[in-house]
Amino acid sequence: MLRSGKYQEAIALLAKVPASDSDWMHAQKDLARAYATIGKYDEAENVARRVSTGGAKPGGGAMWNTF
């Protein structure tokens, strides 16, 4: 959906991916990217902070490479 420009729909789906999903980290990167693309920079930053400091998954620091 991101590639087709359906950012709101992508955000709705990506926000629902559970942390237990093996694709969660990728989904969070896409979620942050979608928020940033539509100008919701605070939300994008919140996603990145939650992932990188929340300790949910190893490698969260790489999240900042999204920006």
Secondary structure, DSSP 4 states (H G I P E B T S, - for coil): -TTTT-HHHHHHHHTT--TTSTTHHHHHHHHHHHHHHTT-HHHHHHHHHHHHHS-SSTTGGGGGGG-
